[in-house]
Every structure is written in structure tokens, then in C-alpha cells.
Amino acid sequence: MLIGEVARRSGVSARMLRHYESLGLVRPSERTGSGYREYSGDDIRRIFHIESLRSLGLSLREIGRALDEPGFTPSSLVGDLIRQTRERIAAETELLTRLNRIDAAEPGGWEEVLQVVALLQALSSKSADARQRAALSSGGQDALPVAALVEAVLSETDTNVAGALRWALVRSGGADSLPLLVQALGSPEAAVRERAAQCLAELPGDEATAELRHALVGPDAVVRGRAAVALGNRGAADAIPELIDMIVAGRNDTDAADALSVLAVEPASAGATGSAVDPAPGATAPAVVTTSAEATAPAERIATALVDRLDRPATEAPARGRLTQALAGIPGATATQALVELADDEDRAVAVTATYLLRLRDGER
């Protein structure tokens, strides 16, 4: 078969066939009387082998080795191809992600494009200071796409940078980040789930509160804890059981007790929306001011629940001590009476704690 016919049937151009011949990959077995190249059936099969290997990403040099070296084994070469392909896909995926983020920012000109690119590059910097500066600047006029902020905060390990990123996320409005954060709550990585819950806890609004309620009944104890503290600080009484469980388990028990004290002095709310955006990242939330209305229904309910856990035989000494300390932030007669009884508790640590708390209560009257 002449070269033109081979080119038509194989789809490989005559020029490429001549190139293969110059490299020694495939040589026509015969010549016509006029000197034209004539390919045999074996030659054509070799051409198809070459094309098949090229489709896998092999170079022509690697193809020559694969076809001509009797001892050549494909395993290592295929392993290299897999690695190179994964690297290429990762690079292309990263490029696509970056382009989507730039598009989401809706830049009005090339100057804005360059600003977004600079912020994205700073967020991926190895320097924590550079990442923090990028987070703080993205909360202003040079806002980053929400997806970029969410991805950054979910992967951030530095506490200060993570705080700045959450602040920027809240400043961005928060609504667009909700679906992304909810999705992250189902991540197989525990650290990602916790960061997502922490972000969700700082977002204001009824939608964020609703998602926190969903997280409150989830399987991850850390996520439930984050949700319970946030809901407690928003006045949601359905967080009370989880907050008490946290105190018993010694899991973030100080924050849980503080949330109970907030619930005890504020009317329970079924849909509290949380506080406004902080003026700056890391700002301390306003302290809860205890009023003279100590005999409130929430306070009595919380005190009763704490006493119930104290009285259970299965509650061990360390947990009883934490429950006693939690009574300090609960106003009302039930909590006071519980402390009076605990002052005579057989556990000396509990008795000493209760006596001290009673003195503080007497001093506040």
C-alpha cells in the first residue's frame, strides 16, 4: 500500500509518516519498481500501535522504546504517565477555578482583574502575614469572590488568618457562602467540618440560624458544640440540652456555660438572628448585662436541667464540678437553692466551689 493510501486509511498525514520513518519508528518494508514507499500489513499495524501509544501521552522516543526493546516493561512508564496526567489536570483545574473566581468578581476593567489576581495569589502565599493582609483588604472595596474566601477559610490553619477570613466572609454579606459552608459540614475531614461550623456560627441572619439548628442534631460532636454555643448566644432554647452535654463531657465547657448564662437572662427565641457584623476581626463581643429579673422562666429551666444532671448516679466527680460552676451564671431561686445544697456535698471540691459561688451571690445582692 502506497503512502497516500496509508495516510487516507489511517488518518496519519503523509508528512507525519515520513517523520516516523526519519525517526526509525516505522519504515516501509518494500519499494515499488518506481521507488515509491510501499507499506505491508505489519507496517500498518505498527502505525496503529504508534498512534495508540501517542493517545496515551507517550513521546515518540518513549514509543520507540516500547516497540523495539524486548525487555521493556510498561508498568513504570504508565505510572509516570498517570502522575503527569494528574499534575496536568490539577494545573488545569486550578486555572479554571481562578478564571471562574475572576469572572465571579465581575471586573470592570483590566485593573480590577489584576487586583483580584493579586488578592488570590496573596491568599495562597506561604506567609501567614500576607494571607492575613489579603483577608483584611478583601473586606473592603477590593472584595474577593465568596467562593475564594470560603475555600481559603476552610483550609486555613493559622488562627489569626482564619479570624480575618471569617470577618471578610461576614463583610461580604454571607448569604452566598451558606450553601458552600453547609456542604463543607459534610466533609470527610473533621478539621474542615469544624471550620465550616465556626464560620456558620458567625454569620448573622435567620438562614444561618436555621442551618445551625440542622447542625445541632448532626453526628459530629464538635460541629454540634459550635452550633449549640452559637444558638445559645442567639437566644435559642433548643440548644440547652447540647450545652449541658458539653459541660458534662468537658468539651468546650466554658463557652457552653457562658451560652447558658446568656439564655438564662434573655427570653428564649425561636428565631434569633444573632449580632451585627463585628467592627473588626477579633473584636470581643459585648458582655451580657445581668438584670434584676432573676426569676425568669429560662433561668429556672436551665437550673433545673443542671441539677438533674448533678443528681444522676452516672455523673462523675469532674462533671459534677463543672455543672456546679455552670450554676454560677444562672440567676434565680432554683440555682441558689441548688448551690446551698451543694455546699454540703460529700465531694469536697464541689462543696468548696458551691460555697464560694454562694458568697459571690450574696455579695451581688
C-alpha positions as CSV (number, residue, x, y, z in Angstrom):
1,M,0.0,0.0,0.0
2,L,1.5,3.4,-1.0
3,I,1.9,6.2,1.4
4,G,-1.0,8.2,0.2
5,E,-3.4,5.3,0.6
6,V,-2.0,4.6,4.1
7,A,-2.5,8.3,5.1
8,R,-6.1,8.2,3.9
9,R,-6.9,4.9,5.7
10,S,-5.0,5.6,9.0
11,G,-5.7,9.3,9.4
12,V,-2.0,9.9,9.8
13,S,-0.7,12.5,7.4
14,A,1.9,11.6,4.8
15,R,4.2,14.2,6.3
16,M,3.9,12.6,9.8
17,L,4.5,9.1,8.2
18,R,7.8,10.5,6.7
19,H,8.7,11.9,10.1
20,Y,8.1,8.5,11.7
21,E,10.4,7.0,9.1
22,S,13.1,9.6,9.7
23,L,13.0,8.6,13.5
24,G,13.1,4.9,12.7
25,L,9.7,4.3,14.2
26,V,8.2,2.7,11.1
27,R,9.9,2.0,7.7
28,P,8.1,0.8,4.6
29,S,9.0,-2.8,4.1
30,E,9.1,-2.5,0.3
31,R,9.6,-0.2,-2.6
32,T,7.7,-0.3,-5.9
33,G,9.6,-0.5,-9.1
34,S,9.4,3.2,-9.4
35,G,10.9,3.7,-6.0
36,Y,7.8,4.6,-4.1
37,R,7.3,3.5,-0.5
38,E,5.1,0.5,0.0
39,Y,3.7,-0.4,3.4
40,S,3.0,-4.0,4.3
41,G,0.2,-5.2,6.6
42,D,2.7,-5.4,9.5
43,D,3.9,-1.8,8.8
44,I,0.3,-0.6,9.0
45,R,-0.3,-2.4,12.3
46,R,2.8,-0.7,13.7
47,I,1.5,2.7,12.7
48,F,-1.7,2.0,14.6
49,H,0.3,0.9,17.6
50,I,2.2,4.1,17.4
51,E,-0.9,6.2,17.3
52,S,-2.5,4.3,20.2
53,L,0.6,4.9,22.4
54,R,0.6,8.6,21.3
55,S,-3.0,8.9,22.5
56,L,-1.8,7.8,26.0
57,G,0.6,10.8,26.1
58,L,3.8,8.9,25.3
59,S,6.5,10.8,23.5
60,L,7.8,9.4,20.2
61,R,11.1,8.5,21.9
62,E,9.1,6.5,24.6
63,I,7.1,4.9,21.8
64,G,10.2,3.7,20.1
65,R,11.5,2.1,23.3
66,A,8.1,0.5,24.0
67,L,8.0,-1.1,20.5
68,D,11.6,-2.1,20.0
69,E,13.1,-3.0,23.3
70,P,12.3,-6.7,24.1
71,G,12.8,-6.2,27.9
72,F,10.8,-3.0,28.1
73,T,8.0,-3.1,30.8
74,P,5.2,-0.7,30.7
75,S,4.4,-0.5,34.4
76,S,6.9,2.3,35.3
77,L,6.1,4.2,32.2
78,V,2.4,4.0,32.8
79,G,2.9,5.1,36.4
80,D,4.8,8.2,35.2
81,L,2.0,8.9,32.7
82,I,-0.6,8.7,35.5
83,R,1.4,11.1,37.6
84,Q,2.0,13.6,34.8
85,T,-1.7,13.4,33.8
86,R,-2.8,14.1,37.4
87,E,-0.4,17.1,37.6
88,R,-1.7,18.4,34.3
89,I,-5.4,18.0,35.4
90,A,-4.6,19.7,38.7
91,A,-3.0,22.6,37.0
92,E,-5.8,23.0,34.5
93,T,-8.4,22.7,37.3
94,E,-6.6,25.4,39.3
95,L,-6.5,27.7,36.3
96,L,-10.2,27.1,35.7
97,T,-11.0,27.8,39.3
98,R,-9.0,31.0,39.2
99,L,-10.8,32.1,36.0
100,N,-14.2,31.4,37.5
101,R,-13.3,33.5,40.5
102,I,-12.2,36.4,38.4
103,D,-15.4,36.1,36.4
104,A,-17.5,36.0,39.6
105,A,-15.9,39.3,40.8
106,E,-17.3,40.9,37.6
107,P,-14.3,43.1,37.0
108,G,-15.0,46.3,35.1
109,G,-11.5,46.5,33.5
110,W,-8.1,45.0,33.5
111,E,-7.0,47.0,36.6
112,E,-9.7,45.2,38.6
113,V,-8.7,41.9,37.1
114,L,-5.2,42.4,38.3
115,Q,-6.4,43.4,41.8
116,V,-8.4,40.2,42.1
117,V,-5.5,38.1,40.8
118,A,-3.1,39.8,43.3
119,L,-5.5,39.0,46.2
120,L,-5.9,35.4,45.1
121,Q,-2.2,35.0,44.9
122,A,-1.7,36.6,48.4
123,L,-4.3,34.2,49.8
124,S,-2.2,31.2,48.6
125,S,1.0,32.7,50.0
126,K,3.1,30.6,52.4
127,S,3.3,33.7,54.6
128,A,0.6,34.0,57.2
129,D,1.1,37.7,57.4
130,A,0.5,38.0,53.6
131,R,-2.6,35.9,53.8
132,Q,-4.0,37.9,56.7
133,R,-3.4,41.2,54.9
134,A,-5.2,39.8,51.8
135,A,-8.1,38.8,54.0
136,L,-8.4,42.2,55.6
137,S,-8.1,44.0,52.3
138,S,-10.8,41.8,50.8
139,G,-13.3,43.1,53.2
140,G,-13.1,46.5,51.6
141,Q,-13.7,47.7,48.1
142,D,-11.4,45.1,46.6
143,A,-13.8,42.3,47.6
144,L,-12.9,38.7,46.7
145,P,-15.4,36.2,45.3
146,V,-17.2,34.5,48.2
147,A,-16.1,31.0,46.9
148,A,-12.5,32.0,47.2
149,L,-13.0,33.3,50.8
150,V,-14.8,30.1,51.8
151,E,-12.1,27.8,50.3
152,A,-9.4,29.9,52.0
153,V,-11.0,29.8,55.4
154,L,-11.8,26.1,55.2
155,S,-8.1,25.3,54.6
156,E,-6.6,27.9,56.9
157,T,-4.7,26.6,59.9
158,D,-3.4,29.9,61.3
159,T,-5.8,31.2,64.0
160,N,-5.3,34.9,63.3
161,V,-5.6,34.5,59.5
162,A,-8.7,32.3,59.9
163,G,-10.3,35.0,62.1
164,A,-9.6,37.7,59.5
165,L,-11.0,35.4,56.7
166,R,-14.2,34.9,58.7
167,W,-14.5,38.6,59.2
168,A,-14.2,39.2,55.5
169,L,-16.7,36.5,54.8
170,V,-19.3,38.2,57.1
171,R,-18.5,41.5,55.5
172,S,-19.2,40.0,52.1
173,G,-22.8,39.5,53.1
174,G,-22.7,35.8,54.0
175,A,-25.8,34.6,52.1
176,D,-23.8,33.4,49.1
177,S,-21.5,31.4,51.4
178,L,-24.2,29.5,53.2
179,P,-24.6,26.7,50.6
180,L,-20.8,26.3,50.5
181,L,-20.5,26.1,54.2
182,V,-23.4,23.7,54.6
183,Q,-21.7,21.4,52.0
184,A,-18.5,21.6,53.9
185,L,-20.2,20.4,57.1
186,G,-20.4,17.0,55.3
187,S,-16.7,16.9,54.5
188,P,-14.8,13.7,55.4
189,E,-12.2,15.9,57.1
190,A,-13.0,16.8,60.7
191,A,-11.0,20.0,60.7
192,V,-12.9,21.2,57.6
193,R,-16.2,20.4,59.3
194,E,-15.2,22.4,62.4
195,R,-14.1,25.4,60.4
196,A,-17.3,25.4,58.4
197,A,-19.3,25.3,61.7
198,Q,-17.3,28.1,63.1
199,C,-17.9,30.3,60.0
200,L,-21.6,29.4,60.1
201,A,-21.8,30.4,63.8
202,E,-20.5,33.9,62.9
203,L,-22.9,34.6,60.1
204,P,-26.0,36.6,61.1
205,G,-29.5,36.1,59.9
206,D,-32.4,33.6,60.1
207,E,-31.0,31.4,57.3
208,A,-27.7,30.9,59.2
209,T,-29.7,30.2,62.4
210,A,-31.8,27.6,60.6
211,E,-28.6,25.8,59.3
212,L,-27.2,25.9,62.8
213,R,-30.3,24.1,64.1
214,H,-29.7,21.4,61.5
215,A,-26.1,21.1,62.6
216,L,-27.3,20.8,66.2
217,V,-28.6,17.3,65.5
218,G,-25.8,16.1,63.3
219,P,-23.4,13.3,64.1
220,D,-20.2,15.4,64.6
221,A,-19.9,16.3,68.3
222,V,-17.6,19.2,67.6
223,V,-19.9,20.7,65.0
224,R,-22.9,20.2,67.4
225,G,-20.9,22.1,70.0
226,R,-20.2,25.0,67.7
227,A,-23.8,25.2,66.7
228,A,-25.1,24.9,70.3
229,V,-22.9,27.8,71.5
230,A,-23.9,30.0,68.6
231,L,-27.6,29.2,69.1
232,G,-27.4,29.8,72.8
233,N,-25.8,33.2,72.3
234,R,-28.7,33.9,69.8
235,G,-31.2,33.0,72.5
236,A,-32.3,29.7,71.1
237,A,-33.5,27.5,73.9
238,D,-33.3,24.3,71.9
239,A,-29.5,24.4,72.4
240,I,-29.8,23.8,76.1
241,P,-29.5,20.0,76.2
242,E,-26.4,20.0,74.0
243,L,-24.8,22.8,76.0
244,I,-25.3,20.8,79.2
245,D,-24.0,17.6,77.5
246,M,-20.9,19.7,76.6
247,I,-20.4,20.7,80.2
248,V,-20.7,17.1,81.4
249,A,-18.2,15.9,78.8
250,G,-15.8,18.7,79.4
251,R,-16.0,19.7,75.7
252,N,-15.6,23.5,75.4
253,D,-17.5,23.6,78.7
254,T,-16.6,27.2,79.4
255,D,-18.2,28.5,76.3
256,A,-21.2,26.3,76.8
257,A,-21.7,27.6,80.4
258,D,-21.4,31.2,79.0
259,A,-24.1,30.4,76.4
260,L,-26.3,29.1,79.1
261,S,-25.9,32.2,81.2
262,V,-27.0,34.3,78.1
263,L,-30.1,32.1,77.7
264,A,-30.8,32.5,81.4
265,V,-31.1,36.2,81.4
266,E,-32.7,36.7,78.0
267,P,-36.1,35.5,76.8
268,A,-35.7,32.3,74.7
269,S,-36.1,32.9,71.0
270,A,-37.2,30.6,68.3
271,G,-35.5,32.5,65.5
272,A,-32.9,34.9,66.8
273,T,-30.7,36.3,64.1
274,G,-27.5,36.9,66.0
275,S,-25.5,40.0,66.4
276,A,-24.4,42.5,63.8
277,V,-21.1,42.3,62.0
278,D,-18.1,43.0,64.2
279,P,-16.3,46.3,63.5
280,A,-13.0,44.4,63.0
281,P,-11.7,40.8,63.2
282,G,-11.0,39.5,66.7
283,A,-13.2,42.1,68.3
284,T,-14.6,41.0,71.7
285,A,-18.4,40.6,71.8
286,P,-20.3,42.9,74.1
287,A,-20.6,41.4,77.6
288,V,-24.1,40.2,78.7
289,V,-25.5,42.5,81.3
290,T,-27.4,40.7,84.0
291,T,-30.6,42.5,85.0
292,S,-32.6,42.3,88.2
293,A,-35.1,40.0,86.6
294,E,-33.6,36.9,88.1
295,A,-36.6,34.7,88.5
296,T,-37.1,34.2,84.7
297,A,-38.5,31.1,83.2
298,P,-35.4,30.3,81.1
299,A,-33.2,30.6,84.2
300,E,-35.4,28.2,86.2
301,R,-35.5,25.7,83.3
302,I,-31.7,25.8,82.9
303,A,-31.1,25.5,86.6
304,T,-33.5,22.5,86.9
305,A,-31.7,20.8,84.0
306,L,-28.3,21.3,85.6
307,V,-29.5,20.0,88.9
308,D,-31.0,17.0,87.2
309,R,-27.6,16.1,85.7
310,L,-25.9,16.7,89.0
311,D,-28.2,14.2,90.7
312,R,-27.7,11.4,88.2
313,P,-25.6,8.5,89.6
314,A,-23.7,8.2,86.3
315,T,-22.4,11.8,86.6
316,E,-18.8,11.6,87.7
317,A,-17.0,13.9,90.0
318,P,-15.2,16.1,87.4
319,A,-18.5,16.6,85.6
320,R,-20.3,17.5,88.8
321,G,-17.7,20.1,89.4
322,R,-18.2,21.7,86.0
323,L,-22.0,21.6,86.4
324,T,-21.7,23.4,89.8
325,Q,-19.5,26.1,88.2
326,A,-22.1,26.5,85.4
327,L,-24.7,27.3,88.1
328,A,-22.7,30.5,88.8
329,G,-24.1,32.2,85.7
330,I,-27.7,31.2,86.3
331,P,-29.8,33.6,88.3
332,G,-33.0,32.6,90.3
333,A,-34.1,30.7,93.3
334,T,-33.6,27.2,91.8
335,A,-29.9,27.8,91.1
336,T,-29.4,29.4,94.5
337,Q,-31.1,26.6,96.4
338,A,-29.0,24.1,94.4
339,L,-25.8,25.8,95.5
340,V,-26.9,25.8,99.1
341,E,-27.4,22.1,99.0
342,L,-24.1,21.5,97.1
343,A,-22.2,23.5,99.8
344,D,-22.7,20.3,101.9
345,D,-21.9,17.9,99.1
346,E,-19.7,14.9,100.1
347,D,-17.4,15.8,97.3
348,R,-15.2,18.4,98.9
349,A,-14.3,20.1,95.6
350,V,-18.0,20.5,94.7
351,A,-18.8,21.8,98.2
352,V,-15.9,24.3,98.2
353,T,-17.0,25.6,94.7
354,A,-20.6,25.9,95.8
355,T,-19.7,27.8,99.0
356,Y,-17.5,30.2,97.0
357,L,-20.3,30.8,94.5
358,L,-22.8,31.4,97.2
359,R,-20.6,34.1,98.7
360,L,-20.3,35.8,95.3
361,R,-24.1,35.7,95.0
362,D,-24.5,37.2,98.5
363,G,-22.1,40.0,97.5
364,E,-24.1,40.8,94.4
365,R,-27.3,41.3,96.4
